[in-house]
Amino acid sequence: KESEPHNPDASFKSVFAHPNGQLMKEGEILKNKALAETFRTLANEGVSPFYQGKIGADIVAELAARLPLSGIS
């Protein structure tokens, strides 16, 4: 029996799908420009952007949109 079709959300598709919406296949090379830029920022500026800057704020915003995060600041 075949498994249920995958229904990835927009964030998942932005990383694991081609511009035409087709999901990547096993063995394809994944290029994640946003992650590469995050690594470059951390390499150039240290951990401050993660703990006090945009990287950390973006992570919290993404999690807050998906999970109840009451009490987290």
Predicted model as a PDB file, atoms N, CA, C, CB and O in Angstrom, pLDDT in the B-factor column:
MODEL        1                                                                  
ATOM      1  N   LYS A   1       0.837  -1.183   0.000  1.00 40.00           N  
ATOM      2  CA  LYS A   1       0.000   0.000   0.000  1.00 40.00           C  
ATOM      3  C   LYS A   1       0.885   1.250   0.000  1.00 40.00           C  
ATOM      4  CB  LYS A   1      -0.954  -0.004   1.220  1.00 40.00           C  
ATOM      5  O   LYS A   1       1.841   1.342   0.771  1.00 40.00           O  
ATOM      6  N   GLU A   2       0.555   2.222  -0.881  1.00 46.00           N  
ATOM      7  CA  GLU A   2       1.317   3.463  -0.939  1.00 46.00           C  
ATOM      8  C   GLU A   2       0.975   4.356   0.238  1.00 46.00           C  
ATOM      9  CB  GLU A   2       1.053   4.196  -2.253  1.00 46.00           C  
ATOM     10  O   GLU A   2      -0.160   4.363   0.714  1.00 46.00           O  
ATOM     11  N   SER A   3       1.959   5.107   0.705  1.00 48.00           N  
ATOM     12  CA  SER A   3       1.714   6.027   1.813  1.00 48.00           C  
ATOM     13  C   SER A   3       0.934   7.240   1.317  1.00 48.00           C  
ATOM     14  CB  SER A   3       3.045   6.468   2.465  1.00 48.00           C  
ATOM     15  O   SER A   3       0.844   7.498   0.116  1.00 48.00           O  
ATOM     16  N   GLU A   4       0.376   7.974   2.272  1.00 46.00           N  
ATOM     17  CA  GLU A   4      -0.367   9.186   1.946  1.00 46.00           C  
ATOM     18  C   GLU A   4       0.564  10.191   1.278  1.00 46.00           C  
ATOM     19  CB  GLU A   4      -1.012   9.799   3.214  1.00 46.00           C  
ATOM     20  O   GLU A   4       1.746  10.252   1.618  1.00 46.00           O  
ATOM     21  N   PRO A   5       0.049  10.983   0.329  1.00 52.00           N  
ATOM     22  CA  PRO A   5       0.900  11.992  -0.303  1.00 52.00           C  
ATOM     23  C   PRO A   5       1.355  13.034   0.711  1.00 52.00           C  
ATOM     24  CB  PRO A   5       0.158  12.672  -1.461  1.00 52.00           C  
ATOM     25  O   PRO A   5       0.651  13.351   1.670  1.00 52.00           O  
ATOM     26  N   HIS A   6       2.524  13.541   0.474  1.00 51.00           N  
ATOM     27  CA  HIS A   6       3.134  14.565   1.323  1.00 51.00           C  
ATOM     28  C   HIS A   6       2.448  15.906   1.074  1.00 51.00           C  
ATOM     29  CB  HIS A   6       4.664  14.672   1.054  1.00 51.00           C  
ATOM     30  O   HIS A   6       2.150  16.227  -0.077  1.00 51.00           O  
ATOM     31  N   ASN A   7       2.192  16.685   2.096  1.00 53.00           N  
ATOM     32  CA  ASN A   7       1.648  18.032   1.921  1.00 53.00           C  
ATOM     33  C   ASN A   7       2.509  19.027   2.701  1.00 53.00           C  
ATOM     34  CB  ASN A   7       0.159  18.099   2.390  1.00 53.00           C  
ATOM     35  O   ASN A   7       2.080  19.540   3.735  1.00 53.00           O  
ATOM     36  N   PRO A   8       3.706  19.299   2.218  1.00 51.00           N  
ATOM     37  CA  PRO A   8       4.616  20.169   2.961  1.00 51.00           C  
ATOM     38  C   PRO A   8       4.121  21.609   3.004  1.00 51.00           C  
ATOM     39  CB  PRO A   8       6.002  20.122   2.345  1.00 51.00           C  
ATOM     40  O   PRO A   8       3.485  22.085   2.064  1.00 51.00           O  
ATOM     41  N   ASP A   9       4.415  22.289   4.091  1.00 75.00           N  
ATOM     42  CA  ASP A   9       4.030  23.693   4.194  1.00 75.00           C  
ATOM     43  C   ASP A   9       5.009  24.572   3.417  1.00 75.00           C  
ATOM     44  CB  ASP A   9       3.970  24.130   5.670  1.00 75.00           C  
ATOM     45  O   ASP A   9       5.988  24.086   2.852  1.00 75.00           O  
ATOM     46  N   ALA A  10       4.727  25.856   3.400  1.00 78.00           N  
ATOM     47  CA  ALA A  10       5.529  26.786   2.593  1.00 78.00           C  
ATOM     48  C   ALA A  10       6.988  26.825   3.028  1.00 78.00           C  
ATOM     49  CB  ALA A  10       4.942  28.183   2.671  1.00 78.00           C  
ATOM     50  O   ALA A  10       7.877  26.894   2.180  1.00 78.00           O  
ATOM     51  N   SER A  11       7.254  26.783   4.333  1.00 77.00           N  
ATOM     52  CA  SER A  11       8.648  26.804   4.801  1.00 77.00           C  
ATOM     53  C   SER A  11       9.406  25.573   4.327  1.00 77.00           C  
ATOM     54  CB  SER A  11       8.701  26.890   6.331  1.00 77.00           C  
ATOM     55  O   SER A  11      10.551  25.665   3.885  1.00 77.00           O  
ATOM     56  N   PHE A  12       8.755  24.426   4.424  1.00 84.00           N  
ATOM     57  CA  PHE A  12       9.367  23.176   3.968  1.00 84.00           C  
ATOM     58  C   PHE A  12       9.649  23.260   2.471  1.00 84.00           C  
ATOM     59  CB  PHE A  12       8.448  21.962   4.283  1.00 84.00           C  
ATOM     60  O   PHE A  12      10.747  22.934   2.019  1.00 84.00           O  
ATOM     61  N   LYS A  13       8.650  23.700   1.707  1.00 85.00           N  
ATOM     62  CA  LYS A  13       8.818  23.795   0.256  1.00 85.00           C  
ATOM     63  C   LYS A  13       9.908  24.786  -0.130  1.00 85.00           C  
ATOM     64  CB  LYS A  13       7.506  24.196  -0.396  1.00 85.00           C  
ATOM     65  O   LYS A  13      10.611  24.583  -1.120  1.00 85.00           O  
ATOM     66  N   SER A  14      10.052  25.861   0.648  1.00 84.00           N  
ATOM     67  CA  SER A  14      11.060  26.856   0.291  1.00 84.00           C  
ATOM     68  C   SER A  14      12.471  26.273   0.350  1.00 84.00           C  
ATOM     69  CB  SER A  14      10.957  28.064   1.216  1.00 84.00           C  
ATOM     70  O   SER A  14      13.383  26.789  -0.295  1.00 84.00           O  
ATOM     71  N   VAL A  15      12.652  25.200   1.121  1.00 87.00           N  
ATOM     72  CA  VAL A  15      13.965  24.569   1.250  1.00 87.00           C  
ATOM     73  C   VAL A  15      14.070  23.322   0.375  1.00 87.00           C  
ATOM     74  CB  VAL A  15      14.239  24.207   2.711  1.00 87.00           C  
ATOM     75  O   VAL A  15      15.089  23.110  -0.281  1.00 87.00           O  
ATOM     76  N   PHE A  16      13.030  22.503   0.360  1.00 89.00           N  
ATOM     77  CA  PHE A  16      13.120  21.170  -0.240  1.00 89.00           C  
ATOM     78  C   PHE A  16      12.356  20.994  -1.549  1.00 89.00           C  
ATOM     79  CB  PHE A  16      12.629  20.171   0.729  1.00 89.00           C  
ATOM     80  O   PHE A  16      12.141  19.864  -1.989  1.00 89.00           O  
ATOM     81  N   ALA A  17      11.949  22.079  -2.169  1.00 89.00           N  
ATOM     82  CA  ALA A  17      11.244  21.961  -3.450  1.00 89.00           C  
ATOM     83  C   ALA A  17      11.887  22.867  -4.486  1.00 89.00           C  
ATOM     84  CB  ALA A  17       9.748  22.311  -3.289  1.00 89.00           C  
ATOM     85  O   ALA A  17      12.495  23.888  -4.162  1.00 89.00           O  
ATOM     86  N   HIS A  18      11.738  22.469  -5.730  1.00 89.00           N  
ATOM     87  CA  HIS A  18      12.196  23.279  -6.854  1.00 89.00           C  
ATOM     88  C   HIS A  18      11.198  24.419  -7.063  1.00 89.00           C  
ATOM     89  CB  HIS A  18      12.347  22.414  -8.155  1.00 89.00           C  
ATOM     90  O   HIS A  18      10.090  24.363  -6.530  1.00 89.00           O  
ATOM     91  N   PRO A  19      11.565  25.452  -7.825  1.00 88.00           N  
ATOM     92  CA  PRO A  19      10.632  26.568  -8.062  1.00 88.00           C  
ATOM     93  C   PRO A  19       9.279  26.132  -8.631  1.00 88.00           C  
ATOM     94  CB  PRO A  19      11.263  27.560  -9.004  1.00 88.00           C  
ATOM     95  O   PRO A  19       8.272  26.811  -8.426  1.00 88.00           O  
ATOM     96  N   ASN A  20       9.253  25.008  -9.343  1.00 91.00           N  
ATOM     97  CA  ASN A  20       7.983  24.527  -9.899  1.00 91.00           C  
ATOM     98  C   ASN A  20       7.139  23.769  -8.872  1.00 91.00           C  
ATOM     99  CB  ASN A  20       8.251  23.630 -11.094  1.00 91.00           C  
ATOM    100  O   ASN A  20       6.054  23.286  -9.197  1.00 91.00           O  
ATOM    101  N   GLY A  21       7.636  23.663  -7.626  1.00 87.00           N  
ATOM    102  CA  GLY A  21       6.888  22.994  -6.569  1.00 87.00           C  
ATOM    103  C   GLY A  21       7.210  21.521  -6.405  1.00 87.00           C  
ATOM    104  O   GLY A  21       6.786  20.902  -5.429  1.00 87.00           O  
ATOM    105  N   GLN A  22       7.956  20.946  -7.344  1.00 91.00           N  
ATOM    106  CA  GLN A  22       8.319  19.527  -7.276  1.00 91.00           C  
ATOM    107  C   GLN A  22       9.338  19.322  -6.164  1.00 91.00           C  
ATOM    108  CB  GLN A  22       8.885  19.027  -8.637  1.00 91.00           C  
ATOM    109  O   GLN A  22      10.366  19.998  -6.124  1.00 91.00           O  
ATOM    110  N   LEU A  23       9.052  18.389  -5.263  1.00 91.00           N  
ATOM    111  CA  LEU A  23       9.984  18.114  -4.173  1.00 91.00           C  
ATOM    112  C   LEU A  23      11.272  17.500  -4.697  1.00 91.00           C  
ATOM    113  CB  LEU A  23       9.344  17.186  -3.144  1.00 91.00           C  
ATOM    114  O   LEU A  23      11.271  16.773  -5.690  1.00 91.00           O  
ATOM    115  N   MET A  24      12.362  17.801  -4.020  1.00 93.00           N  
ATOM    116  CA  MET A  24      13.654  17.229  -4.391  1.00 93.00           C  
ATOM    117  C   MET A  24      13.615  15.719  -4.219  1.00 93.00           C  
ATOM    118  CB  MET A  24      14.792  17.842  -3.544  1.00 93.00           C  
ATOM    119  O   MET A  24      12.881  15.180  -3.390  1.00 93.00           O  
ATOM    120  N   LYS A  25      14.415  15.066  -5.016  1.00 94.00           N  
ATOM    121  CA  LYS A  25      14.520  13.616  -4.926  1.00 94.00           C  
ATOM    122  C   LYS A  25      15.800  13.246  -4.170  1.00 94.00           C  
ATOM    123  CB  LYS A  25      14.508  12.972  -6.343  1.00 94.00           C  
ATOM    124  O   LYS A  25      16.740  14.036  -4.092  1.00 94.00           O  
ATOM    125  N   GLU A  26      15.818  12.057  -3.628  1.00 94.00           N  
ATOM    126  CA  GLU A  26      17.002  11.563  -2.937  1.00 94.00           C  
ATOM    127  C   GLU A  26      18.208  11.655  -3.860  1.00 94.00           C  
ATOM    128  CB  GLU A  26      16.794  10.111  -2.458  1.00 94.00           C  
ATOM    129  O   GLU A  26      18.144  11.275  -5.028  1.00 94.00           O  
ATOM    130  N   GLY A  27      19.303  12.164  -3.319  1.00 95.00           N  
ATOM    131  CA  GLY A  27      20.547  12.269  -4.085  1.00 95.00           C  
ATOM    132  C   GLY A  27      20.756  13.629  -4.736  1.00 95.00           C  
ATOM    133  O   GLY A  27      21.867  13.933  -5.168  1.00 95.00           O  
ATOM    134  N   GLU A  28      19.703  14.463  -4.817  1.00 95.00           N  
ATOM    135  CA  GLU A  28      19.869  15.797  -5.379  1.00 95.00           C  
ATOM    136  C   GLU A  28      20.657  16.667  -4.396  1.00 95.00           C  
ATOM    137  CB  GLU A  28      18.489  16.439  -5.700  1.00 95.00           C  
ATOM    138  O   GLU A  28      20.575  16.474  -3.183  1.00 95.00           O  
ATOM    139  N   ILE A  29      21.404  17.604  -4.920  1.00 94.00           N  
ATOM    140  CA  ILE A  29      22.199  18.493  -4.081  1.00 94.00           C  
ATOM    141  C   ILE A  29      21.326  19.635  -3.593  1.00 94.00           C  
ATOM    142  CB  ILE A  29      23.428  19.033  -4.849  1.00 94.00           C  
ATOM    143  O   ILE A  29      20.689  20.329  -4.385  1.00 94.00           O  
ATOM    144  N   LEU A  30      21.304  19.820  -2.289  1.00 92.00           N  
ATOM    145  CA  LEU A  30      20.528  20.881  -1.663  1.00 92.00           C  
ATOM    146  C   LEU A  30      21.411  22.110  -1.491  1.00 92.00           C  
ATOM    147  CB  LEU A  30      19.951  20.420  -0.298  1.00 92.00           C  
ATOM    148  O   LEU A  30      22.490  22.024  -0.905  1.00 92.00           O  
ATOM    149  N   LYS A  31      20.959  23.242  -1.996  1.00 90.00           N  
ATOM    150  CA  LYS A  31      21.652  24.520  -1.799  1.00 90.00           C  
ATOM    151  C   LYS A  31      20.695  25.409  -1.027  1.00 90.00           C  
ATOM    152  CB  LYS A  31      22.088  25.185  -3.176  1.00 90.00           C  
ATOM    153  O   LYS A  31      19.632  25.772  -1.530  1.00 90.00           O  
ATOM    154  N   ASN A  32      21.073  25.759   0.195  1.00 90.00           N  
ATOM    155  CA  ASN A  32      20.234  26.584   1.052  1.00 90.00           C  
ATOM    156  C   ASN A  32      20.940  27.925   1.255  1.00 90.00           C  
ATOM    157  CB  ASN A  32      19.946  25.875   2.424  1.00 90.00           C  
ATOM    158  O   ASN A  32      21.780  28.071   2.143  1.00 90.00           O  
ATOM    159  N   LYS A  33      20.584  28.898   0.415  1.00 90.00           N  
ATOM    160  CA  LYS A  33      21.258  30.200   0.446  1.00 90.00           C  
ATOM    161  C   LYS A  33      21.010  30.941   1.755  1.00 90.00           C  
ATOM    162  CB  LYS A  33      20.796  31.057  -0.722  1.00 90.00           C  
ATOM    163  O   LYS A  33      21.903  31.629   2.252  1.00 90.00           O  
ATOM    164  N   ALA A  34      19.816  30.813   2.318  1.00 89.00           N  
ATOM    165  CA  ALA A  34      19.519  31.492   3.583  1.00 89.00           C  
ATOM    166  C   ALA A  34      20.382  30.935   4.716  1.00 89.00           C  
ATOM    167  CB  ALA A  34      18.023  31.347   3.934  1.00 89.00           C  
ATOM    168  O   ALA A  34      20.897  31.694   5.537  1.00 89.00           O  
ATOM    169  N   LEU A  35      20.540  29.617   4.759  1.00 92.00           N  
ATOM    170  CA  LEU A  35      21.376  29.012   5.792  1.00 92.00           C  
ATOM    171  C   LEU A  35      22.840  29.395   5.598  1.00 92.00           C  
ATOM    172  CB  LEU A  35      21.222  27.485   5.779  1.00 92.00           C  
ATOM    173  O   LEU A  35      23.550  29.657   6.569  1.00 92.00           O  
ATOM    174  N   ALA A  36      23.287  29.427   4.354  1.00 96.00           N  
ATOM    175  CA  ALA A  36      24.664  29.839   4.067  1.00 96.00           C  
ATOM    176  C   ALA A  36      24.898  31.278   4.530  1.00 96.00           C  
ATOM    177  CB  ALA A  36      24.967  29.705   2.555  1.00 96.00           C  
ATOM    178  O   ALA A  36      25.949  31.588   5.091  1.00 96.00           O  
ATOM    179  N   GLU A  37      23.921  32.152   4.296  1.00 96.00           N  
ATOM    180  CA  GLU A  37      24.051  33.542   4.735  1.00 96.00           C  
ATOM    181  C   GLU A  37      24.070  33.639   6.256  1.00 96.00           C  
ATOM    182  CB  GLU A  37      22.909  34.389   4.170  1.00 96.00           C  
ATOM    183  O   GLU A  37      24.805  34.451   6.817  1.00 96.00           O  
ATOM    184  N   THR A  38      23.265  32.817   6.925  1.00 95.00           N  
ATOM    185  CA  THR A  38      23.274  32.775   8.395  1.00 95.00           C  
ATOM    186  C   THR A  38      24.652  32.370   8.901  1.00 95.00           C  
ATOM    187  CB  THR A  38      22.200  31.794   8.925  1.00 95.00           C  
ATOM    188  O   THR A  38      25.188  32.994   9.817  1.00 95.00           O  
ATOM    189  N   PHE A  39      25.221  31.333   8.312  1.00 96.00           N  
ATOM    190  CA  PHE A  39      26.558  30.889   8.716  1.00 96.00           C  
ATOM    191  C   PHE A  39      27.602  31.978   8.463  1.00 96.00           C  
ATOM    192  CB  PHE A  39      26.943  29.604   7.963  1.00 96.00           C  
ATOM    193  O   PHE A  39      28.494  32.185   9.285  1.00 96.00           O  
ATOM    194  N   ARG A  40      27.492  32.681   7.319  1.00 97.00           N  
ATOM    195  CA  ARG A  40      28.430  33.765   7.020  1.00 97.00           C  
ATOM    196  C   ARG A  40      28.323  34.870   8.076  1.00 97.00           C  
ATOM    197  CB  ARG A  40      28.161  34.342   5.607  1.00 97.00           C  
ATOM    198  O   ARG A  40      29.331  35.379   8.566  1.00 97.00           O  
ATOM    199  N   THR A  41      27.084  35.227   8.414  1.00 96.00           N  
ATOM    200  CA  THR A  41      26.875  36.269   9.426  1.00 96.00           C  
ATOM    201  C   THR A  41      27.496  35.868  10.749  1.00 96.00           C  
ATOM    202  CB  THR A  41      25.380  36.551   9.614  1.00 96.00           C  
ATOM    203  O   THR A  41      28.184  36.672  11.378  1.00 96.00           O  
ATOM    204  N   LEU A  42      27.264  34.633  11.183  1.00 96.00           N  
ATOM    205  CA  LEU A  42      27.830  34.165  12.446  1.00 96.00           C  
ATOM    206  C   LEU A  42      29.354  34.120  12.389  1.00 96.00           C  
ATOM    207  CB  LEU A  42      27.279  32.784  12.794  1.00 96.00           C  
ATOM    208  O   LEU A  42      30.024  34.454  13.366  1.00 96.00           O  
ATOM    209  N   ALA A  43      29.897  33.710  11.255  1.00 97.00           N  
ATOM    210  CA  ALA A  43      31.355  33.652  11.112  1.00 97.00           C  
ATOM    211  C   ALA A  43      31.966  35.052  11.164  1.00 97.00           C  
ATOM    212  CB  ALA A  43      31.738  32.957   9.792  1.00 97.00           C  
ATOM    213  O   ALA A  43      33.038  35.242  11.739  1.00 97.00           O  
ATOM    214  N   ASN A  44      31.290  36.027  10.566  1.00 97.00           N  
ATOM    215  CA  ASN A  44      31.824  37.388  10.496  1.00 97.00           C  
ATOM    216  C   ASN A  44      31.548  38.220  11.740  1.00 97.00           C  
ATOM    217  CB  ASN A  44      31.257  38.087   9.307  1.00 97.00           C  
ATOM    218  O   ASN A  44      32.354  39.073  12.112  1.00 97.00           O  
ATOM    219  N   GLU A  45      30.396  37.972  12.391  1.00 96.00           N  
ATOM    220  CA  GLU A  45      29.974  38.841  13.499  1.00 96.00           C  
ATOM    221  C   GLU A  45      29.926  38.145  14.853  1.00 96.00           C  
ATOM    222  CB  GLU A  45      28.626  39.407  13.200  1.00 96.00           C  
ATOM    223  O   GLU A  45      29.622  38.781  15.862  1.00 96.00           O  
ATOM    224  N   GLY A  46      30.220  36.855  14.888  1.00 97.00           N  
ATOM    225  CA  GLY A  46      30.148  36.128  16.149  1.00 97.00           C  
ATOM    226  C   GLY A  46      28.714  35.762  16.507  1.00 97.00           C  
ATOM    227  O   GLY A  46      27.829  35.753  15.652  1.00 97.00           O  
ATOM    228  N   VAL A  47      28.500  35.462  17.779  1.00 95.00           N  
ATOM    229  CA  VAL A  47      27.194  34.944  18.211  1.00 95.00           C  
ATOM    230  C   VAL A  47      26.169  36.037  18.504  1.00 95.00           C  
ATOM    231  CB  VAL A  47      27.369  34.096  19.439  1.00 95.00           C  
ATOM    232  O   VAL A  47      24.998  35.723  18.718  1.00 95.00           O  
ATOM    233  N   SER A  48      26.563  37.289  18.519  1.00 96.00           N  
ATOM    234  CA  SER A  48      25.644  38.376  18.850  1.00 96.00           C  
ATOM    235  C   SER A  48      24.370  38.390  17.989  1.00 96.00           C  
ATOM    236  CB  SER A  48      26.359  39.693  18.705  1.00 96.00           C  
ATOM    237  O   SER A  48      23.285  38.569  18.542  1.00 96.00           O  
ATOM    238  N   PRO A  49      24.452  38.210  16.667  1.00 95.00           N  
ATOM    239  CA  PRO A  49      23.221  38.201  15.872  1.00 95.00           C  
ATOM    240  C   PRO A  49      22.257  37.052  16.247  1.00 95.00           C  
ATOM    241  CB  PRO A  49      23.576  38.101  14.400  1.00 95.00           C  
ATOM    242  O   PRO A  49      21.051  37.136  16.013  1.00 95.00           O  
ATOM    243  N   PHE A  50      22.812  35.998  16.825  1.00 95.00           N  
ATOM    244  CA  PHE A  50      21.975  34.883  17.253  1.00 95.00           C  
ATOM    245  C   PHE A  50      21.281  35.223  18.570  1.00 95.00           C  
ATOM    246  CB  PHE A  50      22.814  33.597  17.401  1.00 95.00           C  
ATOM    247  O   PHE A  50      20.072  35.026  18.697  1.00 95.00           O  
ATOM    248  N   TYR A  51      22.024  35.728  19.544  1.00 95.00           N  
ATOM    249  CA  TYR A  51      21.463  35.970  20.867  1.00 95.00           C  
ATOM    250  C   TYR A  51      20.772  37.321  21.005  1.00 95.00           C  
ATOM    251  CB  TYR A  51      22.539  35.865  21.888  1.00 95.00           C  
ATOM    252  O   TYR A  51      19.783  37.431  21.730  1.00 95.00           O  
ATOM    253  N   GLN A  52      21.271  38.351  20.326  1.00 95.00           N  
ATOM    254  CA  GLN A  52      20.686  39.682  20.481  1.00 95.00           C  
ATOM    255  C   GLN A  52      20.225  40.301  19.166  1.00 95.00           C  
ATOM    256  CB  GLN A  52      21.679  40.594  21.133  1.00 95.00           C  
ATOM    257  O   GLN A  52      19.793  41.453  19.152  1.00 95.00           O  
ATOM    258  N   GLY A  53      20.304  39.576  18.081  1.00 95.00           N  
ATOM    259  CA  GLY A  53      20.036  40.201  16.789  1.00 95.00           C  
ATOM    260  C   GLY A  53      18.970  39.528  15.958  1.00 95.00           C  
ATOM    261  O   GLY A  53      18.101  38.817  16.464  1.00 95.00           O  
ATOM    262  N   LYS A  54      19.064  39.774  14.674  1.00 94.00           N  
ATOM    263  CA  LYS A  54      18.056  39.346  13.708  1.00 94.00           C  
ATOM    264  C   LYS A  54      17.907  37.833  13.626  1.00 94.00           C  
ATOM    265  CB  LYS A  54      18.394  39.885  12.352  1.00 94.00           C  
ATOM    266  O   LYS A  54      16.786  37.340  13.503  1.00 94.00           O  
ATOM    267  N   ILE A  55      18.981  37.098  13.689  1.00 95.00           N  
ATOM    268  CA  ILE A  55      18.884  35.642  13.572  1.00 95.00           C  
ATOM    269  C   ILE A  55      18.026  35.085  14.703  1.00 95.00           C  
ATOM    270  CB  ILE A  55      20.290  34.993  13.591  1.00 95.00           C  
ATOM    271  O   ILE A  55      17.096  34.316  14.461  1.00 95.00           O  
ATOM    272  N   GLY A  56      18.334  35.466  15.917  1.00 94.00           N  
ATOM    273  CA  GLY A  56      17.549  35.004  17.059  1.00 94.00           C  
ATOM    274  C   GLY A  56      16.102  35.463  16.978  1.00 94.00           C  
ATOM    275  O   GLY A  56      15.187  34.689  17.257  1.00 94.00           O  
ATOM    276  N   ALA A  57      15.890  36.725  16.596  1.00 94.00           N  
ATOM    277  CA  ALA A  57      14.529  37.257  16.472  1.00 94.00           C  
ATOM    278  C   ALA A  57      13.742  36.496  15.408  1.00 94.00           C  
ATOM    279  CB  ALA A  57      14.566  38.758  16.130  1.00 94.00           C  
ATOM    280  O   ALA A  57      12.557  36.220  15.595  1.00 94.00           O  
ATOM    281  N   ASP A  58      14.388  36.157  14.298  1.00 92.00           N  
ATOM    282  CA  ASP A  58      13.709  35.392  13.242  1.00 92.00           C  
ATOM    283  C   ASP A  58      13.325  33.999  13.721  1.00 92.00           C  
ATOM    284  CB  ASP A  58      14.602  35.285  12.002  1.00 92.00           C  
ATOM    285  O   ASP A  58      12.245  33.506  13.396  1.00 92.00           O  
ATOM    286  N   ILE A  59      14.200  33.363  14.490  1.00 90.00           N  
ATOM    287  CA  ILE A  59      13.902  32.027  15.023  1.00 90.00           C  
ATOM    288  C   ILE A  59      12.710  32.098  15.970  1.00 90.00           C  
ATOM    289  CB  ILE A  59      15.136  31.436  15.755  1.00 90.00           C  
ATOM    290  O   ILE A  59      11.796  31.279  15.877  1.00 90.00           O  
ATOM    291  N   VAL A  60      12.713  33.069  16.877  1.00 88.00           N  
ATOM    292  CA  VAL A  60      11.607  33.213  17.819  1.00 88.00           C  
ATOM    293  C   VAL A  60      10.300  33.503  17.083  1.00 88.00           C  
ATOM    294  CB  VAL A  60      11.906  34.330  18.829  1.00 88.00           C  
ATOM    295  O   VAL A  60       9.260  32.943  17.429  1.00 88.00           O  
ATOM    296  N   ALA A  61      10.343  34.367  16.078  1.00 87.00           N  
ATOM    297  CA  ALA A  61       9.131  34.691  15.318  1.00 87.00           C  
ATOM    298  C   ALA A  61       8.574  33.460  14.607  1.00 87.00           C  
ATOM    299  CB  ALA A  61       9.424  35.795  14.295  1.00 87.00           C  
ATOM    300  O   ALA A  61       7.363  33.237  14.595  1.00 87.00           O  
ATOM    301  N   GLU A  62       9.457  32.669  14.022  1.00 82.00           N  
ATOM    302  CA  GLU A  62       9.014  31.445  13.326  1.00 82.00           C  
ATOM    303  C   GLU A  62       8.395  30.466  14.313  1.00 82.00           C  
ATOM    304  CB  GLU A  62      10.199  30.774  12.587  1.00 82.00           C  
ATOM    305  O   GLU A  62       7.340  29.891  14.044  1.00 82.00           O  
ATOM    306  N   LEU A  63       9.049  30.275  15.452  1.00 82.00           N  
ATOM    307  CA  LEU A  63       8.504  29.360  16.457  1.00 82.00           C  
ATOM    308  C   LEU A  63       7.196  29.877  17.033  1.00 82.00           C  
ATOM    309  CB  LEU A  63       9.512  29.144  17.578  1.00 82.00           C  
ATOM    310  O   LEU A  63       6.270  29.098  17.259  1.00 82.00           O  
ATOM    311  N   ALA A  64       7.107  31.180  17.273  1.00 81.00           N  
ATOM    312  CA  ALA A  64       5.889  31.763  17.831  1.00 81.00           C  
ATOM    313  C   ALA A  64       4.708  31.582  16.883  1.00 81.00           C  
ATOM    314  CB  ALA A  64       6.099  33.250  18.132  1.00 81.00           C  
ATOM    315  O   ALA A  64       3.567  31.446  17.323  1.00 81.00           O  
ATOM    316  N   ALA A  65       4.986  31.581  15.587  1.00 79.00           N  
ATOM    317  CA  ALA A  65       3.916  31.385  14.607  1.00 79.00           C  
ATOM    318  C   ALA A  65       3.423  29.937  14.603  1.00 79.00           C  
ATOM    319  CB  ALA A  65       4.402  31.777  13.207  1.00 79.00           C  
ATOM    320  O   ALA A  65       2.309  29.662  14.157  1.00 79.00           O  
ATOM    321  N   ARG A  66       4.240  29.021  15.094  1.00 75.00           N  
ATOM    322  CA  ARG A  66       3.899  27.608  15.044  1.00 75.00           C  
ATOM    323  C   ARG A  66       3.536  27.001  16.404  1.00 75.00           C  
ATOM    324  CB  ARG A  66       5.039  26.853  14.460  1.00 75.00           C  
ATOM    325  O   ARG A  66       2.790  26.023  16.464  1.00 75.00           O  
ATOM    326  N   LEU A  67       4.055  27.571  17.489  1.00 77.00           N  
ATOM    327  CA  LEU A  67       3.882  26.986  18.817  1.00 77.00           C  
ATOM    328  C   LEU A  67       3.441  28.049  19.820  1.00 77.00           C  
ATOM    329  CB  LEU A  67       5.188  26.318  19.287  1.00 77.00           C  
ATOM    330  O   LEU A  67       3.775  29.223  19.660  1.00 77.00           O  
ATOM    331  N   PRO A  68       2.705  27.659  20.839  1.00 71.00           N  
ATOM    332  CA  PRO A  68       2.419  28.618  21.901  1.00 71.00           C  
ATOM    333  C   PRO A  68       3.682  28.844  22.740  1.00 71.00           C  
ATOM    334  CB  PRO A  68       1.243  28.120  22.795  1.00 71.00           C  
ATOM    335  O   PRO A  68       4.195  27.908  23.354  1.00 71.00           O  
ATOM    336  N   LEU A  69       4.171  30.053  22.766  1.00 61.00           N  
ATOM    337  CA  LEU A  69       5.421  30.342  23.472  1.00 61.00           C  
ATOM    338  C   LEU A  69       5.195  31.354  24.596  1.00 61.00           C  
ATOM    339  CB  LEU A  69       6.480  30.872  22.490  1.00 61.00           C  
ATOM    340  O   LEU A  69       5.989  32.281  24.753  1.00 61.00           O  
ATOM    341  N   SER A  70       4.161  31.197  25.356  1.00 66.00           N  
ATOM    342  CA  SER A  70       3.887  32.148  26.420  1.00 66.00           C  
ATOM    343  C   SER A  70       5.030  32.131  27.431  1.00 66.00           C  
ATOM    344  CB  SER A  70       2.544  31.827  27.108  1.00 66.00           C  
ATOM    345  O   SER A  70       5.529  31.071  27.810  1.00 66.00           O  
ATOM    346  N   GLY A  71       5.427  33.302  27.851  1.00 58.00           N  
ATOM    347  CA  GLY A  71       6.461  33.409  28.854  1.00 58.00           C  
ATOM    348  C   GLY A  71       7.880  33.426  28.321  1.00 58.00           C  
ATOM    349  O   GLY A  71       8.820  33.545  29.106  1.00 58.00           O  
ATOM    350  N   ILE A  72       8.065  33.311  27.027  1.00 60.00           N  
ATOM    351  CA  ILE A  72       9.420  33.338  26.464  1.00 60.00           C  
ATOM    352  C   ILE A  72       9.696  34.746  25.967  1.00 60.00           C  
ATOM    353  CB  ILE A  72       9.585  32.290  25.304  1.00 60.00           C  
ATOM    354  O   ILE A  72       8.882  35.330  25.252  1.00 60.00           O  
ATOM    355  N   SER A  73      10.837  35.285  26.344  1.00 59.00           N  
ATOM    356  CA  SER A  73      11.193  36.629  25.889  1.00 59.00           C  
ATOM    357  C   SER A  73      12.565  36.637  25.268  1.00 59.00           C  
ATOM    358  CB  SER A  73      11.138  37.624  27.038  1.00 59.00           C  
ATOM    359  O   SER A  73      13.036  37.685  24.826  1.00 59.00           O  
TER     360      SER A  73                                                      
ENDMDL                                                                          
END                                                                             
